[in-house]
Structure formats: structure tokens, C-alpha cells
Amino acid sequence: MTKKNVLTTIVLCIILVDTFSQTDPYWQQHVDYKINVKLNDVVHELDGSIEMDYTNNSLQELTYIWMHNNGEKAEAVIDCAILQNPYSSDFLIRKAECLLNRKKYKEALDLLDKAEVFDSTEVDIFLIRSDIYVETNEIDKAADTLNTALKVVDGEEKDILYAELSDIYEMKEDFTAAYNCLLKALKFNPKNEDALHKIAHIIDMTDRYEDSIALHASIIEKEPYLFLAWYNMGRGYMGLSLYEKAIECFEYVIAINEDFDIVYRDVADIYYRIDDFAKAIEMFEAAQEKSGGLRRLQLSYRAVLRTNAKI
């Protein structure tokens, strides 16, 4: 789900990595949290921080710790924000999102209704409300919610709504409606990566390869360095078994974004189909190299909330 970066809350808690064997005694570690929130009414900015006092009760020295996102602490900070600014639709929306994640659907809907009183054109109100209806299997209500949003939300955000509405129609197995929604999304914003990914999926399901080639060629004419448009056009040629044209498109993808590992797999697939096994192996190996793996990160954060900042 695409969300506006109106308010990003990063709150982390410390979890001990177990360095003891099964035969060693268990030590309960202790963490004290102190939450501070300060509101600047002039610039509509809220700075929040969590101070963590960690006590190591074990007999061994800890050489490192893991930091994990913690929803409960995030929600606590949002609650502090609402207490200090109860008429902020931004904070109410983020609280509703937390409630959605905890499957507290009615409470989330009530908060969204309240937020809508303060800002009836905020796109996240409708996106989260639609998510709730999807999770409660009220698909028609989800579609109605997004269609209502399209009538009141600013044009700059309509591509997000059309991309989400396409998911609803796909759930209803109305693939033509889903495709048309994505066309509208890309008309508003041809750089919408979510819409580009989704339309590639719908095209594969409906075999609209010729339509895809024409669509993405028109996008590339305006945005020649949009690698996903080149990729989707290559997939269109691939679907029509026009492999030379597909490889040409994929070469542009690699030239623009050499780390897009999926394209190497498609090129490998083409070479396999035309019995060029040496190049197929080479491309599969490149795909494996580009895909990489999970990296371990050790991080330290100060939690910050800003209503107008993008993180």
C-alpha cells in the first residue's frame, strides 16, 4: 500500500541477542523508556524522542545489540502527539493505521471519521478505510470508498487512488476495470512505480501485449530514462515471442538500472528459449549476483516525528 509521507514514526526498542548456550543460566535484561514529545505550533512540527536506559544483568559483556521496530512504542508516541494536538488529522490517521495493524477495525474507522472532519481531502483517510474494508471482506465498500476519494482528493494524488482501486477490481476478477484504472493512474503520473508494476502483472494475466507495447512506448517518449517502462515494453515483446526486440528493451533497462536483477532472469529465459544456453547461464549467474542477499545491520536511532518532513 502506498502511503503519503505526512508523518513517519520510527521508534525502536532493544532486544538482547542470546549469547548463552542452553546450559547457561538465563538472565532477564531490563530496559527503561522515557518518551519526550515537543510540539512547535508555528511550523506544525512535532519532535519526539525515546530515551532508553538498558541494564545488562548478565555476567558477560554484550558486544552488540539488535534494534527492531516496535509498534507498541510507536503507538505510544502517537498517543502523546494526539494529547498535545487533538485536532490534527495526521496524528489521528497514524493512530488509525496502528489500530488497523492490530485488527481493531471499528476503533480505526471511528478515528478516520474524526480525522475526516478536520481534513476531508486527506488521501490516507480513504486508503486506510479501504484497507479495513478489504480485510473485513467488504470489497464493494472498499471500491466505493476509493471512488468517493477520487471525487474529493487533489489531482496530484489520484494516481495513488487509481492504483489501489485496480487491486479491488482484480479481487473482483474484473481485469478490464483493473487495467483501465492503471491506465488512468499512469496518465496522472507515468512515474508511479506501483502502477507500472501492477499493470505488468495485469498484462501478463490478460495477454494485452500489443497494448502494453503501445502504452509504454508513449511513456518512454516522455520519460526516456524510466527503466520500468522499458522493462514492461520488453515483457510485451517477449509475450509476442519477438525476442530480439525484447532483448533490446532489456538492454536499455540494464543501462539505466544495472541492479534491477529481475531483468537478467528474463534475458536468461529468452536465451534459454532460443537454445543459447551459454548466454542463458551467464544471465542467470548475473541475476543471482545482482539479487544479493540479506545484510545484517546494526543501527542506533533517535526517534523523530515530523508532520511535514519526508524520511
HELIX and SHEET records of a PDB file:
HELIX    1   1 GLY A   71  GLN A   84  1                                  14    
HELIX    2   2 SER A   89  ASN A  101  1                                  13    
HELIX    3   3 TYR A  105  PHE A  118  1                                  14    
HELIX    4   4 VAL A  123  GLU A  135  1                                  13    
HELIX    5   5 ILE A  139  VAL A  152  1                                  14    
HELIX    6   6 GLY A  155  GLU A  157  5                                   3    
HELIX    7   7 LYS A  158  MET A  171  1                                  14    
HELIX    8   8 PHE A  175  PHE A  188  1                                  14    
HELIX    9   9 GLU A  193  THR A  206  1                                  14    
HELIX   10  10 TYR A  209  LYS A  222  1                                  14    
HELIX   11  11 PHE A  227  GLY A  239  1                                  13    
HELIX   12  12 TYR A  243  ILE A  256  1                                  14    
HELIX   13  13 ASP A  261  ARG A  273  1                                  13    
HELIX   14  14 PHE A  277  SER A  291  1                                  15    
SHEET    1   A 2 LEU A  12  ILE A  15  0                                        
SHEET    2   A 2 TRP A  66  ASN A  69 -1                                        
SHEET    1   B 2 HIS A  30  ASN A  40  0                                        
SHEET    2   B 2 GLU A  45  THR A  55 -1                                        
END                                                                             
